[in-house]
Amino acid sequence: MSFDPHPTKLFCVALAACAALARADSLWITSDTTSVQYDQVKIVGVDHDQVTFHTSQGNESTQPMAKVARLAIDDEKSLTAAEQARSLNQWDIATDDYSRTLSSTSKPWLKDWVALRLLESAGRANRFDMAVTAYIAVASKSPAYAISHKPALPDAKSTFLDTALGQLDIALAHGPMADEQKQALLWLELDICRARNDTAKSAEIAKKLAALKPTDTTPAPDPTLLLADLKLNSANAAIKKGDYAKAIAEVESAKSAFVDPAHQADALFCLAQARLGLARQNKSPDALKDAALAYLRVAAQMQDNPPAPHVPESLLAAASIMEQLDDRAGAVRLYQEIISRYNTHAEAVTAKQAIARLGSAAVKP
């Protein structure tokens, strides 16, 4: 993720107090062909995408923020270390030092600067926890920039997603904020809830977004995706209540709304669960076969769509149904596929146990 300094126009903070301090800073200014280091300077302001500083001769100079490759401030050791690590592409080190600076500095302008740097470095270091911390800070000043630089999500089973939701909930509950700021935080929450297949909270967040007034820089929720969230939430609620016919009807009534892979996977898996529920109620072998086919349809359509949403559990469910139908050979083939293709998933452990129980030949891990 490249650093885009454009939102620094929002960080127009006068730094007259900094100029009064007896300190020396350094700036590294780059262009297409040259790099110039300015030592013994004092940063005195950031305004309209320009950094203003006094040189050692007492002259005032400005440079575009887009050209500021690095800062060194003598009374901000963590910041100086972070900037050096960033210049060396040492993203883990930079992330830790930017995080320290964000929590320790008393300079408002530097907090804004570091939040942007931390959002970049944490993304490059795959540190989702720190990226969310930075995202929240950036969203408070530049919601549009935050939305366009949302951090990449980790695996759907990562505990970082739970931590991130807690951070975002706290930020949203912390005092009044403009709609643009709420939208930036809610959009990231919605992405996380969809990744976790939390259809109930996805629908709740989508409703909150729909209630906020969109602006030129913050998008309104896609009504198609909103409908998908609401229908999946209703269908899953119906499954929990044992109303499998209603669950199927809810999904079938909104087929055109399931346009993105995550929603498609959720819809197919929901249908399979509902068909299995009906089969158990009816105790019909034919209905069990239909349920197995529904689970296999999930696997067939989603196995080549990383991260293969609902595929391992669908294969496991289909194999279990085949066992109930006395198709042991078919069940073993599916168990073997789980072990071969999804050996790091919990379903592989269950598949190995099932094969051992069925007395099959040894299976390669």
Beta strands, then each sheet from edge to edge (+ up, - down):
strand 1: 13-14
strand 2: 25-30
strand 3: 35-47
strand 4: 50-54
strand 5: 60-64
strand 6: 68-73
sheet 1: 1+ 3- 2+ 6-
sheet 2: 1+ 3- 4+ 5-
end
